[in-house]
Amino acid sequence: MISCGEASGDLYAGALAAELRRRVPDAEIFGFGGPELRRAGGELIGDFTRFSVTGLVESLRVIPRSVLMLRRLIDAARARRPDVFVPIDFPDFNFRLLAGVRRLGIPIVYYVSPQLWAWRPGRMKTMQASVDRVLVIFPFEERIYKDAGVDVRFVGHPLVDAAKAGQSRAEFLAAHGLALDAPTIALLPGSRRNEVEHTAPVFADAMPLIRARVPGVQFTVACAATIADAQFAPLSSAGAALVRGQTDEVIASADVAITASGTATVQCAMHERPMVVVYRLSPLTYRLGKRFVNVDMYAMPNLVAGSRIVPELIQEDFTPERVSAEVVSLLTDRVRHAETIEALRRVKAQLGTSGASARAAEAILEVASAFAKATADKTAGGAKSA
């Protein structure tokens, strides 16, 4: 049983399910996910599309639907008795789900662990009490869990395999009617509707400011599959080309990216693309959440590097003027551009070698096999006693 709640988690779930089936062709995989998990042969009890939001306040809107989905998934676990449950990130939902599944005596392997080191570290107690194994994708996370006495494996980042462009820059730009020799900026406004509501208008307002200082510049937008074109209207109206299903090509074909904080920053790092990282929540959510945050950097490349190698514009700093200034600097300052690429190359090297999904599948099957054997031994022992 697998549970993931956003586009990045679904990408990892699909790759994981494919690796599990490669090893156990008749494996039954079901749970909560999206199109990638379904494409890999998973049976969806629920689709995450209507549940994925960011922010404490924003999450209140989906609580009634979440409660119903939790009940459905726990009922499915009770009826089908999976050999292992694999929550993937999405902690606000998955922590509640794993509590219900744990009560059923089903082992749990948490893949892509929640960022306990960044905020709400008290959740480590839940991991210690409820999880049989944790699979982390960033190297510095392994020590955190080991020090807490949790069985942990660093499997590497699945994007090492997944972040591959299917077209060359020339092919991609030509396919979208764009110039090969023009400066190109990738816009990654996020994969959740409320993220795009916050980012797209600011991106759109920054575009003419950038054009004024970089003649001929062109823009492409990586549109999340779960978000309608209407939400990207500010960007298309400002002259950006909307692109679906080709996030890696959008990034790989750009000179600089403007990206919402999250998995997309890792994708940019994998392609060694200088980026400006932005984020904005509702003011109330930001004020409530800030007291729980334990880091002074948010972008994952900066956290992996241990220093601010790419600019972050968070909350009030996320303005068209600040975005424009950072982008123009990265486009025109060749030394800064080259130094950023070199720093991102070092980050990329720390994210592990290819085969993360395969290593995750092996670690999960170890736990599932041990549980199946223990259950069989218990059943056999009970039969002998009888």
Solvent accessible surface area in square Angstrom, and as a share of the most:
residue,aa,sasa,rsa
1,M,12,0.05
2,I,2,0.01
3,S,0,0.00
4,C,0,0.00
5,G,0,0.00
6,E,14,0.06
7,A,39,0.30
8,S,21,0.14
9,G,2,0.02
10,D,3,0.01
11,L,58,0.29
12,Y,7,0.03
13,A,0,0.00
14,G,7,0.07
15,A,39,0.30
16,L,0,0.00
17,A,0,0.00
18,A,38,0.30
19,E,30,0.13
20,L,14,0.07
21,R,74,0.27
22,R,161,0.59
23,R,83,0.30
24,V,53,0.30
25,P,105,0.66
26,D,122,0.63
27,A,24,0.19
28,E,116,0.52
29,I,11,0.05
30,F,4,0.02
31,G,0,0.00
32,F,0,0.00
33,G,0,0.00
34,G,0,0.00
35,P,48,0.30
36,E,58,0.26
37,L,0,0.00
38,R,125,0.46
39,R,168,0.61
40,A,21,0.17
41,G,36,0.35
42,G,6,0.06
43,E,85,0.38
44,L,36,0.18
45,I,28,0.14
46,G,7,0.07
47,D,53,0.27
48,F,5,0.02
49,T,40,0.23
50,R,140,0.51
51,F,12,0.05
52,S,9,0.06
53,V,25,0.14
54,T,15,0.09
55,G,20,0.20
56,L,55,0.27
57,V,46,0.27
58,E,13,0.06
59,S,31,0.20
60,L,109,0.54
61,R,150,0.55
62,V,13,0.07
63,I,84,0.43
64,P,86,0.54
65,R,73,0.27
66,S,18,0.11
67,V,59,0.34
68,L,106,0.53
69,M,14,0.06
70,L,19,0.10
71,R,147,0.54
72,R,129,0.47
73,L,0,0.00
74,I,30,0.15
75,D,77,0.40
76,A,14,0.11
77,A,0,0.00
78,R,124,0.45
79,A,84,0.65
80,R,82,0.30
81,R,118,0.43
82,P,13,0.08
83,D,72,0.38
84,V,16,0.09
85,F,0,0.00
86,V,2,0.01
87,P,0,0.00
88,I,1,0.00
89,D,37,0.19
90,F,29,0.12
91,P,25,0.16
92,D,61,0.31
93,F,10,0.04
94,N,0,0.00
95,F,26,0.11
96,R,149,0.55
97,L,0,0.00
98,L,0,0.00
99,A,40,0.31
100,G,2,0.02
101,V,0,0.00
102,R,83,0.30
103,R,190,0.69
104,L,31,0.16
105,G,47,0.46
106,I,1,0.00
107,P,11,0.07
108,I,0,0.00
109,V,0,0.00
110,Y,0,0.00
111,Y,0,0.00
112,V,12,0.07
113,S,5,0.03
114,P,1,0.00
115,Q,71,0.32
116,L,3,0.02
117,W,37,0.13
118,A,10,0.08
119,W,63,0.22
120,R,79,0.29
121,P,74,0.46
122,G,51,0.49
123,R,17,0.06
124,M,24,0.11
125,K,153,0.65
126,T,44,0.26
127,M,0,0.00
128,Q,90,0.40
129,A,78,0.61
130,S,15,0.10
131,V,14,0.08
132,D,51,0.27
133,R,22,0.08
134,V,0,0.00
135,L,0,0.00
136,V,0,0.00
137,I,6,0.03
138,F,11,0.04
139,P,43,0.27
140,F,65,0.27
141,E,2,0.01
142,E,47,0.21
143,R,143,0.52
144,I,55,0.28
145,Y,1,0.00
146,K,99,0.42
147,D,103,0.53
148,A,28,0.22
149,G,69,0.67
150,V,12,0.07
151,D,57,0.30
152,V,8,0.05
153,R,90,0.33
154,F,62,0.26
155,V,5,0.03
156,G,1,0.01
157,H,1,0.01
158,P,4,0.03
159,L,1,0.00
160,V,23,0.13
161,D,60,0.31
162,A,40,0.31
163,A,10,0.08
164,K,127,0.54
165,A,42,0.32
166,G,68,0.66
167,Q,59,0.26
168,S,57,0.37
169,R,71,0.26
170,A,47,0.36
171,E,97,0.44
172,F,1,0.00
173,L,1,0.00
174,A,75,0.58
175,A,69,0.54
176,H,60,0.27
177,G,71,0.68
178,L,36,0.18
179,A,46,0.36
180,L,100,0.50
181,D,133,0.69
182,A,14,0.11
183,P,41,0.26
184,T,1,0.00
185,I,0,0.00
186,A,0,0.00
187,L,0,0.00
188,L,8,0.04
189,P,0,0.00
190,G,19,0.18
191,S,37,0.24
192,R,46,0.17
193,R,93,0.34
194,N,5,0.03
195,E,8,0.04
196,V,0,0.00
197,E,105,0.47
198,H,48,0.21
199,T,2,0.01
200,A,1,0.01
201,P,59,0.37
202,V,12,0.07
203,F,0,0.00
204,A,12,0.10
205,D,83,0.43
206,A,0,0.00
207,M,0,0.00
208,P,69,0.43
209,L,69,0.34
210,I,0,0.00
211,R,87,0.32
212,A,85,0.66
213,R,146,0.53
214,V,13,0.08
215,P,114,0.72
216,G,59,0.57
217,V,10,0.06
218,Q,22,0.10
219,F,2,0.01
220,T,0,0.00
221,V,0,0.00
222,A,8,0.06
223,C,5,0.03
224,A,16,0.13
225,A,89,0.69
226,T,38,0.22
227,I,4,0.02
228,A,65,0.51
229,D,82,0.42
230,A,81,0.62
231,Q,42,0.19
232,F,0,0.00
233,A,45,0.35
234,P,49,0.31
235,L,0,0.00
236,S,47,0.31
237,S,99,0.64
238,A,27,0.21
239,G,53,0.51
240,A,10,0.07
241,A,23,0.18
242,L,53,0.27
243,V,4,0.02
244,R,94,0.34
245,G,79,0.76
246,Q,44,0.20
247,T,42,0.24
248,D,22,0.11
249,E,16,0.07
250,V,0,0.00
251,I,0,0.00
252,A,22,0.17
253,S,2,0.01
254,A,3,0.02
255,D,44,0.23
256,V,0,0.00
257,A,0,0.00
258,I,1,0.00
259,T,0,0.00
260,A,4,0.03
261,S,21,0.14
262,G,39,0.38
263,T,41,0.24
264,A,22,0.17
265,T,0,0.00
266,V,6,0.04
267,Q,22,0.10
268,C,0,0.00
269,A,1,0.00
270,M,13,0.06
271,H,29,0.13
272,E,31,0.14
273,R,60,0.22
274,P,0,0.00
275,M,0,0.00
276,V,0,0.00
277,V,0,0.00
278,V,0,0.00
279,Y,41,0.16
280,R,67,0.24
281,L,31,0.16
282,S,26,0.17
283,P,90,0.57
284,L,86,0.43
285,T,3,0.02
286,Y,41,0.16
287,R,147,0.54
288,L,64,0.32
289,G,11,0.11
290,K,115,0.49
291,R,178,0.65
292,F,89,0.37
293,V,42,0.24
294,N,85,0.44
295,V,37,0.21
296,D,112,0.58
297,M,26,0.12
298,Y,73,0.28
299,A,0,0.00
300,M,13,0.06
301,P,2,0.01
302,N,0,0.00
303,L,32,0.16
304,V,13,0.07
305,A,38,0.29
306,G,57,0.55
307,S,58,0.37
308,R,127,0.46
309,I,38,0.19
310,V,1,0.01
311,P,15,0.09
312,E,19,0.09
313,L,1,0.01
314,I,24,0.12
315,Q,12,0.05
316,E,135,0.61
317,D,66,0.34
318,F,0,0.00
319,T,39,0.23
320,P,27,0.17
321,E,111,0.50
322,R,105,0.38
323,V,0,0.00
324,S,5,0.04
325,A,48,0.37
326,E,33,0.15
327,V,0,0.00
328,V,7,0.04
329,S,34,0.22
330,L,1,0.00
331,L,35,0.18
332,T,84,0.49
333,D,62,0.32
334,R,209,0.76
335,V,102,0.58
336,R,67,0.24
337,H,45,0.20
338,A,59,0.46
339,E,109,0.49
340,T,8,0.05
341,I,38,0.19
342,E,74,0.33
343,A,9,0.07
344,L,0,0.00
345,R,109,0.40
346,R,136,0.50
347,V,2,0.01
348,K,69,0.29
349,A,82,0.64
350,Q,76,0.34
351,L,1,0.01
352,G,24,0.23
353,T,98,0.57
354,S,70,0.45
355,G,22,0.21
356,A,0,0.00
357,S,10,0.06
358,A,24,0.18
359,R,87,0.32
360,A,0,0.00
361,A,0,0.00
362,E,86,0.39
363,A,9,0.07
364,I,1,0.01
365,L,40,0.20
366,E,97,0.44
367,V,18,0.11
368,A,11,0.08
369,S,67,0.44
370,A,63,0.49
371,F,52,0.22
372,A,44,0.34
373,K,135,0.57
374,A,60,0.46
375,T,65,0.38
376,A,59,0.46
377,D,77,0.40
378,K,164,0.69
379,T,92,0.53
380,A,50,0.38
381,G,35,0.34
382,G,42,0.41
383,A,70,0.55
384,K,176,0.75
385,S,101,0.65
386,A,120,0.93
